[in-house]
Amino acid sequence: MYKIIKKHIIIKLHGGLGNQLFQYSFARAYGLRNDCEVFIDKHTGFYNDSYKREYLLDQFKININESN
């Protein structure tokens, strides 16, 4: 019996809203084309941000898988 292992992508978001939207949309498009599941790390990229930016994609109705 074979077990199917699905590939996945983990993206570390950083930057402002525009950058976050671009990073998410690129990863989503790549995932759809390559049959990969997309996970988002929405914490690591903002720890030492000098502009004190934060995760902003929660304002949109997007189905997002969070990485642990």
C-alpha positions in Angstrom: 0.0 0.0 0.0 1.3 3.4 -0.9 1.0 6.5 1.2 0.6 9.8 -0.7 2.7 12.6 0.8 1.6 16.1 -0.3 4.2 18.8 -0.7 3.9 22.0 1.2 5.3 25.5 1.1 6.0 27.6 4.2 6.3 31.4 3.7 7.6 33.8 6.3 5.7 37.0 5.8 7.3 40.4 6.5 6.9 44.0 5.4 3.7 46.1 5.0 0.3 45.1 3.7 1.3 45.3 0.0 4.3 43.1 0.5 2.2 40.6 2.6 -0.4 40.4 -0.1 2.2 39.8 -2.8 4.0 37.1 -0.8 0.7 35.3 -0.1 -0.6 35.6 -3.6 2.7 34.3 -5.1 2.8 31.4 -2.7 -0.8 30.6 -3.4 -0.4 30.6 -7.1 2.7 28.5 -6.9 1.0 26.1 -4.6 -2.0 25.7 -7.0 0.2 25.1 -10.0 2.4 22.6 -8.2 -0.2 20.9 -6.1 1.4 22.1 -2.8 -0.3 23.1 0.4 0.6 26.7 1.6 1.4 27.5 5.2 2.1 30.9 6.6 4.5 31.9 9.3 3.0 35.1 10.5 5.2 35.7 13.5 8.9 35.3 12.8 9.1 38.0 10.1 7.9 40.7 12.5 10.0 40.1 15.7 12.7 42.6 14.9 10.9 44.9 12.4 12.4 48.4 12.8 9.1 50.0 11.5 7.0 47.9 14.0 4.9 46.4 11.2 2.6 43.5 12.0 0.7 40.8 10.3 -2.3 42.4 8.4 -3.8 39.7 6.3 -6.3 38.8 9.0 -8.4 41.7 7.8 -9.3 39.7 4.7 -11.4 36.6 4.3 -8.5 34.3 3.2 -8.3 30.7 4.2 -4.8 30.5 5.7 -3.0 27.6 7.2 -0.7 28.7 9.9 2.7 27.0 10.5 3.6 26.2 14.1 
